[in-house]
Amino acid sequence: MSLISMSLVPLLLTATLSSLASAHIAAFASGMYCRDGLSGDNSNSNDPIAPLYQLSKTDFWFQHDRGCDARPPPEGEFLELPAGGSFTVQLASNQAFTDLSYNGEKVTQWPDGGDHPDDWHGEWDGAECLPGGGYMHTQNESMAQGTAFAVAYENDLNKITMEDLVVFSVLAHSPWHTSATYQVPAELQACPEGGCTCAWLWVPKGCGQANMYMQPYSCNVTNVDESVAKPLAKAQPAKWCKNDSATCLEGAKQMIVFNSLEDDNVQGVPQFETPVYNEACGFKAGAQEDIFLGSTKPSDTTTTSSTSESSSASVSLTAISSLSTGVHHASSSVTDTTTTSHASSNSSMSFTILPLSTSSASRISSISSTSHAVLPSLSPSTRLIDGECTALTSVVTVTVTSTSVVTSLPNISSNSTVVHNATTPAMHSRWQQWKA
């Protein structure tokens, strides 16, 4: 090779990396899928960084569209999540600008491997998009919308549902610098054998195409304190609540699905706005400590009876010992003993308690045996089990007076579930409020 040719090598490498840096962003760390690219030997890989736009759920789910879901990390390699602590990843537009390539020699403070002022911002006092920083989708640090991590207690990507994947940490005003540290809730349980699955999440606002990011990780919870550890609640779609924080959804929230071909899950987003991982959609910065069973209070759905003080209404709860798939059953008839001064004021509701199993329907919400639950007054309903089972045994009936308050559920284990039977949209809505 001539001296001239040799002198061009670093220039060509620099030019190549510079062109890659104009792309987007991913989180790089141990446990990531698609490390070293789809080929497994690409130190300049940008395979995980492309956004997800106008894709079906099948294609956007854990980056199936590009095949990254089929490139897991080596067995036993995880992103470690210390309960009550924090973990750090590197946000970059190319693996070359992280510690995973070139011994970290090309790492800078910025995700593109470049050098920028500490107060990097667009023109017009930061109102314009970053010059040369389109991959950041922002005008300045204060307008970076936030990124997040979610976790599911399952290591088979094909078995994870939207309800299983719970956002547990949010980093405000990110992506910004390369080094990004996320806080971990103290009450996370240990993962099952084989680990958990995590996802790095981002929905930018403006300065480019409106899209979303969902990047898979194998992860494992460490430093678990069994005395405080709790199971996660089922995740629900976030709500747009930028102008009224009282309407924000509390508790476990799903990832944001935006600009997909199906299943966009945040409703009520105004025109020219974007659902994001910050207070506008009810996501607080830092560890999400309200994502566990029993972490949030039930909505106030108590109603005042129009009957005399002598009236009462009963609610029956039926325990079922086993679940399997494929068969619908009507529950056994339970006779309610209802005393009321006016026949028209009778109201009863059948709740069915089901033990959790691998075949449980994902929509079922868990409760604990010591839950304090407020039960609304509901119209009579057909007693059909909203779930799938093959047997009805071990019937337990609990009679609730007109105060409609359950102080405890006898003989129900902490991993039981409650299934509702709502016959009208209004009843279903009130049930949703109660179970939340």
C-alpha positions in Angstrom: 0.0 0.0 0.0 1.4 3.4 -0.9 2.0 6.1 1.6 -0.8 8.2 0.1 -3.2 5.2 0.4 -2.2 4.6 4.0 -2.8 8.2 4.9 -6.3 8.0 3.6 -7.3 5.1 5.9 -8.0 7.2 9.0 -9.8 9.8 6.9 -12.0 7.2 5.4 -12.8 5.7 8.8 -13.6 9.1 10.2 -15.9 9.9 7.2 -17.7 6.5 7.6 -18.3 7.0 11.3 -19.4 10.6 10.7 -22.0 9.5 8.2 -23.3 6.9 10.6 -23.6 9.4 13.4 -26.2 11.3 11.5 -28.7 8.5 12.1 -30.6 7.9 15.4 -29.9 6.6 18.9 -29.9 3.3 20.8 -28.8 2.3 24.3 -25.6 0.2 24.4 -24.6 -2.0 27.4 -24.2 -5.6 28.4 -27.3 -7.7 27.9 -28.4 -5.9 24.7 -29.8 -7.7 21.7 -28.0 -7.1 18.4 -24.7 -6.2 19.9 -22.1 -6.1 17.1 -24.9 -5.9 14.7 -26.9 -8.6 12.9 -23.7 -10.2 11.7 -22.3 -10.4 15.2 -18.9 -8.9 14.2 -19.6 -5.3 13.3 -17.9 -2.8 15.6 -19.5 0.0 13.7 -23.0 -1.4 14.0 -26.1 0.9 13.9 -28.6 -2.0 13.5 -30.4 -1.3 16.8 -30.7 2.5 16.3 -33.3 2.8 13.6 -36.7 4.1 14.7 -40.0 2.2 14.5 -42.5 3.9 12.2 -45.7 2.8 10.6 -45.1 -0.9 11.5 -47.4 -3.6 12.7 -47.1 -4.8 16.3 -45.5 -8.0 15.1 -42.8 -6.0 13.4 -42.1 -3.3 16.0 -42.2 -5.7 18.9 -38.6 -5.9 20.2 -37.3 -4.8 16.8 -38.5 -7.8 14.9 -38.6 -5.6 11.7 -34.8 -5.8 11.4 -34.2 -9.2 13.1 -32.6 -7.9 16.3 -35.1 -10.0 18.3 -33.3 -13.1 16.9 -29.9 -11.8 18.1 -29.9 -12.2 21.9 -26.9 -11.7 24.1 -24.7 -14.7 25.1 -26.3 -17.0 27.6 -25.8 -15.6 31.1 -25.1 -12.0 30.0 -27.5 -9.5 31.5 -28.1 -5.8 32.0 -28.1 -5.8 35.8 -30.8 -3.9 37.6 -29.9 -3.4 41.3 -33.1 -2.9 43.3 -33.1 0.4 45.0 -30.0 1.5 43.0 -29.2 2.5 39.5 -27.6 1.3 36.3 -25.8 3.2 33.4 -26.0 2.6 29.7 -24.4 4.6 26.8 -26.7 6.3 24.4 -25.1 6.5 21.0 -25.8 6.8 17.3 -23.4 4.0 16.5 -21.8 1.2 18.6 -18.4 2.7 17.6 -19.0 5.6 20.0 -19.4 3.3 23.0 -17.2 1.2 25.2 -18.4 -1.9 23.3 -16.1 -1.0 20.3 -12.5 0.1 19.9 -11.9 -0.2 23.6 -13.9 3.0 24.1 -11.4 5.1 22.3 -14.1 7.0 20.3 -16.4 7.7 23.2 -17.1 11.4 23.9 -19.6 13.2 26.0 -22.0 13.2 23.1 -23.9 10.3 21.4 -22.4 11.1 18.0 -18.8 10.8 19.1 -18.4 14.5 18.4 -17.6 17.6 20.5 -20.3 20.1 21.2 -20.7 23.0 23.6 -22.1 22.2 27.1 -25.2 24.4 26.2 -25.6 23.0 22.8 -28.8 24.4 21.3 -30.4 25.4 18.1 -30.6 28.9 16.6 -33.1 31.6 17.8 -32.2 31.1 21.4 -32.7 27.3 21.2 -36.1 27.4 19.4 -34.7 25.7 16.3 -33.5 22.1 16.1 -29.9 21.3 17.0 -27.5 22.1 14.1 -26.1 18.8 13.0 -27.9 17.0 15.8 -31.0 15.7 14.0 -30.5 12.2 15.5 -31.3 13.8 18.9 -34.8 15.1 17.8 -34.6 18.1 20.0 -33.8 21.8 20.2 -31.9 21.8 23.5 -31.5 19.7 26.6 -34.6 21.1 28.3 -36.7 20.0 25.4 -35.4 16.5 25.2 -38.6 14.5 26.0 -37.2 11.7 28.1 -36.4 8.0 27.7 -37.4 5.0 29.7 -36.8 1.3 30.5 -39.5 -1.3 31.0 -39.3 -4.8 32.4 -41.2 -8.1 32.0 -40.7 -11.1 34.2 -40.4 -13.4 31.2 -37.4 -14.2 29.0 -39.3 -15.5 26.0 -40.0 -12.5 23.8 -42.9 -14.2 22.1 -44.8 -14.7 25.4 -44.6 -11.1 26.6 -47.7 -9.0 26.3 -48.2 -5.2 26.5 -49.6 -5.8 30.0 -46.5 -7.7 31.1 -44.0 -5.0 30.0 -44.0 -2.4 32.8 -42.1 1.0 32.6 -40.0 1.1 35.7 -37.6 3.9 35.2 -37.6 7.3 33.4 -34.7 9.6 32.6 -35.9 13.1 32.2 -34.5 15.4 29.4 -32.8 12.5 27.6 -31.4 11.5 25.3 -28.7 14.0 25.7 -25.2 12.9 26.9 -23.7 9.5 26.1 -23.7 8.3 29.7 -27.3 7.8 30.9 -28.1 6.6 34.4 -31.5 5.1 35.3 -32.9 4.6 38.8 -34.4 1.2 39.9 -37.4 0.8 42.2 -36.4 -0.8 45.5 -39.3 -3.3 45.6 -38.5 -5.2 42.4 -38.6 -9.0 42.8 -35.9 -11.4 41.6 -36.2 -12.5 38.0 -37.1 -16.1 37.1 -34.4 -18.5 36.0 -33.1 -17.3 32.7 -33.6 -13.6 33.6 -36.2 -11.0 32.7 -36.6 -9.0 29.5 -36.2 -5.3 29.4 -36.8 -2.6 26.7 -35.2 0.8 26.2 -37.9 3.2 25.1 -38.0 6.6 23.5 -40.6 8.8 21.8 -39.1 12.1 20.6 -41.1 15.2 19.8 -40.4 17.1 16.7 -37.1 17.8 14.9 -37.7 14.9 12.5 -40.1 12.1 11.8 -42.6 11.3 14.5 -41.6 7.8 15.5 -40.8 5.6 18.5 -38.0 3.3 19.8 -38.2 -0.1 21.5 -34.9 -1.9 22.0 -34.7 -5.4 23.7 -32.4 -6.4 26.5 -31.9 -9.5 28.6 -31.9 -8.1 32.2 -31.7 -9.4 35.7 -32.7 -7.8 39.0 -30.0 -7.9 41.7 -29.7 -6.7 45.3 -33.2 -7.9 45.9 -34.7 -7.4 49.4 -37.2 -10.2 49.8 -38.8 -8.5 52.8 -40.1 -5.6 50.6 -40.1 -7.2 47.1 -43.5 -7.2 45.4 -45.0 -8.5 42.1 -45.7 -6.0 39.4 -49.2 -4.9 38.6 -50.4 -5.4 35.0 -49.5 -2.4 32.9 -52.2 -0.1 31.6 -52.0 2.4 28.7 -50.8 5.8 29.8 -53.1 8.8 29.5 -52.5 12.2 28.0 -52.7 14.6 31.1 -50.4 17.5 30.2 -53.0 20.1 31.2 -54.6 18.3 34.1 -52.3 16.1 36.3 -55.4 14.8 38.2 -56.3 12.8 35.1 -53.0 11.0 34.8 -53.0 7.3 35.2 -51.3 6.2 38.4 -49.6 2.8 38.8 -48.0 0.5 36.3 -47.9 1.8 32.7 -47.3 0.3 29.3 -44.7 1.4 26.8 -46.0 4.2 24.5 -47.0 2.9 21.1 -47.1 5.8 18.6 -47.4 6.0 14.9 -47.7 2.3 14.4 -50.1 0.6 11.9 -52.1 -0.7 14.9 -52.4 -0.5 18.6 -51.5 3.1 19.3 -52.3 3.1 23.0 -52.3 6.7 24.3 -55.6 8.3 23.6 -56.5 12.0 23.6 -53.2 13.3 22.4 -53.9 16.7 20.8 -52.9 17.6 17.3 -49.2 18.7 17.0 -48.5 17.0 20.3 -46.7 13.7 20.9 -47.1 11.1 23.7 -43.8 11.1 25.7 -42.1 9.6 28.7 -42.6 12.6 31.1 -45.3 14.3 33.1 -47.4 15.0 30.0 -48.3 11.3 30.1 -48.1 10.7 33.8 -44.5 9.4 33.9 -42.5 10.9 36.8 -38.7 11.2 36.5 -36.7 8.4 38.2 -37.7 5.0 39.5 -41.4 4.3 39.1 -42.3 3.2 42.7 -46.1 2.9 42.1 -45.9 -0.1 39.7 -46.5 -2.8 42.2 -49.6 -4.7 43.3 -51.3 -2.6 46.0 -49.2 0.5 45.2 -52.1 2.7 44.1 -55.4 3.4 45.9 -58.6 2.4 44.2 -60.6 5.2 42.6 -63.4 6.6 44.7 -66.4 4.8 43.3 -68.5 4.6 46.5 -72.1 5.5 45.9 -74.8 6.5 48.4 -77.8 4.3 48.7 -81.2 5.9 48.2 -82.8 3.3 50.4 -83.4 3.4 54.1 -80.7 2.6 56.7 -82.1 -0.9 57.0 -81.4 -1.8 53.3 -78.3 -3.7 52.2 -77.0 -5.2 49.1 -74.8 -8.3 48.8 -71.9 -9.0 46.5 -70.9 -12.6 46.0 -67.3 -13.7 45.4 -66.7 -17.2 44.2 -63.3 -19.0 44.5 -62.3 -21.4 41.7 -59.5 -23.8 42.3 -58.1 -24.4 38.8 -57.6 -22.9 35.4 -56.9 -24.3 32.0 -57.6 -23.1 28.5 -60.3 -23.7 26.0 -63.6 -24.0 27.9 -66.1 -21.3 29.1 -68.3 -22.2 32.0 -71.1 -20.4 33.7 -70.5 -20.1 37.4 -72.6 -22.1 39.9 -75.7 -20.2 41.0 -75.2 -18.3 44.3 -78.3 -17.1 46.1 -77.8 -13.6 47.5 -79.5 -12.8 50.8 -80.6 -9.2 50.2 -82.6 -7.2 52.6 -84.1 -4.0 51.3 -87.0 -1.7 51.9 -87.5 -1.2 48.2 -87.2 -4.0 45.7 -86.0 -1.6 43.0 -82.9 -0.8 45.1 -81.6 -4.4 44.9 -78.1 -4.5 43.4 -75.6 -7.3 43.3 -72.5 -8.2 41.4 -70.8 -11.5 40.9 -67.0 -11.4 41.3 -65.0 -14.6 40.6 -61.7 -15.3 42.2 -59.3 -17.3 40.1 -55.9 -18.7 41.1 -53.1 -17.4 38.8 -51.6 -19.9 36.4 -49.6 -19.9 33.2 -52.8 -20.1 31.3 -54.5 -17.2 33.0 -55.8 -14.5 30.7 -53.4 -11.6 30.7 -56.3 -9.1 31.2 -56.9 -10.4 34.7 -55.7 -8.1 37.5 -54.2 -9.5 40.7 -55.2 -8.6 44.2 -53.8 -9.6 47.6 -55.6 -11.4 50.5 -55.3 -8.2 52.6 -56.4 -5.8 49.9 -58.8 -3.1 51.1 -61.2 -2.7 48.2 -64.1 -0.3 47.6 -66.8 -2.1 45.7 -69.3 0.2 43.8 -73.0 -0.5 43.7 -73.7 -2.3 40.5 -76.7 -3.5 38.6 -77.4 -7.3 38.5 -75.3 -9.2 36.0 -75.2 -12.6 34.4 -72.8 -14.8 36.3 -70.5 -15.8 33.5 -66.8 -16.2 34.2 -64.7 -13.7 32.3 -61.9 -16.1 31.7 -61.3 -19.8 30.8 -61.6 -22.7 33.2 -62.6 -26.3 33.4 -63.8 -26.7 36.9 -65.7 -25.0 39.6 -64.7 -26.0 43.1 -64.0 -24.6 46.5 -66.7 -22.0 46.4 -66.3 -19.2 48.9 -69.0 -16.6 49.3 -68.5 -13.2 50.9 -71.5 -11.1 51.7 -70.9 -7.3 51.6 -73.2 -4.9 53.3 -74.5 -1.7 51.8 -71.2 0.0 52.8 -69.7 -2.0 50.0 -66.3 -2.4 51.6 -64.3 -5.5 51.7 -61.7 -5.4 54.5 -60.2 -8.8 53.6 -60.8 -11.7 51.3 -60.7 -15.0 53.3 -59.0 -18.1 51.9 -57.6 -16.2 48.9 -53.9 -16.4 48.4 -51.7 -13.4 47.5 -51.4 -14.6 43.9 -55.1 -14.9 43.2 -56.9 -12.9 40.6 -60.3 -11.3 40.4 -62.5 -11.4 37.3 -65.5 -9.2 36.7 -68.8 -9.7 34.9 -70.0 -6.4 33.6 -73.0 -6.4 31.4 -73.0 -2.7 30.4 -70.2 -0.2 29.4 -70.9 1.9 32.4 -70.5 -1.1 34.7 -67.3 -2.1 32.9 -66.0 1.5 33.3 -66.6 1.5 37.0 -65.0 -1.9 37.4 -61.9 -0.6 35.6 -61.8 2.3 38.1 -62.2 -0.1 41.0 -59.5 -2.5 39.9 -57.0 0.3 39.1 
